[in-house]
Amino acid sequence: MRTLLRKLGPRYGISIGVLLVVGTVLLVGRLVSHPSHSLLTDGKATLPAATGPSDDGSVAVPSVVPPVTSPGAATPQKVASEFAAAWLRTGISAGAWRAALDAHATQRLAGELADADPQTVPATRVTGALAVTEHTSSWVEVAIPMDTGTLRLSLLAHDGVWAVDTVDWSPS
């Protein structure tokens, strides 16, 4: 063996050794992962047979539950529309602007908007219809196209009363 390794040289000897190790690892891994070919089992499958109808591979998509609004409360679309109108009303004092937004916002969002400045609003008008994505009976997302981008609002309902929870801006 030494004579053979001396004739091959250290590089070829190491390469052959690495190939033998890799081949051994692959062989052992294959034997362990396929019980029917394993030397460690009796060759019988250990998984229970499937019962019932066969699986055709299609995935059932759960139906979306429509948003629930308490009687007399504003719909998510109306809350989003009123929030957007208040957001665009930048010609008023910062305090009045934030108070108008807070009327349609969750407490969490109102806290985040405490230092917001109406002069940073990048849009001046709504340019299209609201696009509503219903996720659950108490969570919807609304995209509102504007002259310089899209205002994206996430609304949450608590006891059927909707409020804006997050605000995101996507410039066009």
N, C-alpha and C positions, 0 to 999 in steps of 0.2 A: 504494500500500500504506500509506504514512504517513497519507494522508488518511483511509483506512478506519479505521486504528487510532486516529486522533485522534477520529473520530466515535464509535467504540466505547468509548473510555476505557481507562485502564490496567488496570483489573480485568478487563474483558472480553477485552482483548488478551492478558493473561497467561493467562487461562483457556483461550482458544483455542489458544495456544501449547502449554500443558501437554497438552491433549487431542490435539494433533497428535503430540507426542513419545510419549505413551502408546500411541496408535494405531499408530505406526510400530514401536515395540518389540514390541507384540503381533503385528503382521503378520510381522515378521522371525522372531519366536519360533515362530510357527505354521508358517512355511515351512521352518524348519530342523528342527523336531521331526517333521514328516511327510514322509519322503523321497519318497513317491509324488507329492506336490504341490510338491516343492521345485524351485526354479529352479537349484539348485546340483548336482543329480544328473540322471541320465537317466530318472528315474521308475521304475526297477526296484528291487524289494526287495533288500536286501543280506543279509537273515537267511536261514539255511538252512531248508529245509522240515523239519517234524517228521516223524520216522519212528517206526514202531512203533504200539502201540495208542494211541488217543486218550485224553487226560486228562479224566476225568469230574469233576475238581475236588475229589474227596474226599481227605482227608489221612490217610495211614496213621499210626496211633498206635503207636509202638514198645511192645512188650510189656515189662512190668516183670519183671526177673529177681528171683526171690524171694531173701530174705536168706540168706547162707551162714554157717553156724555150724560151727566145728571140732568134731570128735567130743569129747564130754565137756565142752564149753564151754556156758555158759548162753545161751539164746535171747535175742533183743532184748527180747521181752516180759518175760521173767524178770528181766533186768537192770533194765529200766525199773521194774518192780514193786518190786524190792528197793531201788532208789535212792529211789523215792517213799516207801517205808516208813521208810528212814533219814532222809529229809528231814523227815518228820512227827515223828520222835522228838526232840522239842525239850527234854525234861526232863533232859537229860544235859549234861555240860560241853561248851563250844564245841569244845575239842580232840577229844573223843571223837565229837562229832557230825560234825565235818569228816572225821575218820578213817573213819567209817562211809560217808560220801559218797564219799571218795576211792577206796574199794575198788571202786566202780562207775563211776568217772569217768576220762576221759582225763587225761593230764598237763597239758594246756592248761587244762582246766576245774578241775582240782585247784589250779592256780596262781591262778585267778580266785577260788576259794572260800577262799583262805588267810586272808582277813580277815572272812569271812562270820560272821554271828551267828545262832544258831538261834532267838533270840527274835524275829527279823524274819520268820519263816515265817508267812504269812497264813492258813494252813489248819490244820485239826485232824484231818481224816479223808478217806479216799477214799470217794466216793459212787456210783461206777459202774464199768463195764468199761473197760478200756484200748482206745483206738482207734488202730490202727497204720496208718500210711501208708508203704508200701514204695516207695522211690525207686530204689535200685540194690541190687546184691547186698551192698553194704557200707555203706548209709546208709538209715536208717529214721527216721521221726518218730513219736512216741507222745504222744497226748493222754490225760491222766488226770483225769477229773472229780473235784472235791473240793467240800467243803461251802461254800466261799466263792469258787470259781473253777475254772480249769483249769490244771493243770501240764502244760507242753509240753516234751518232751525230744527232742533230736536225738541219735541214737546212731550211732556209727561202728564198723565192724569192722576190726580189723587182724589179718590171718591167721586170720579166722574167730572172733576173740574180741571180743565187743561191749562198748562202754563209752559212757557218756553224755558228749557233747561240748558241748552247750549246754542251758541251762535257761531257760525263759521262763514267766512267770506272766500269765494273763489273768483278771482279776477278773470275777465274774459280776454 
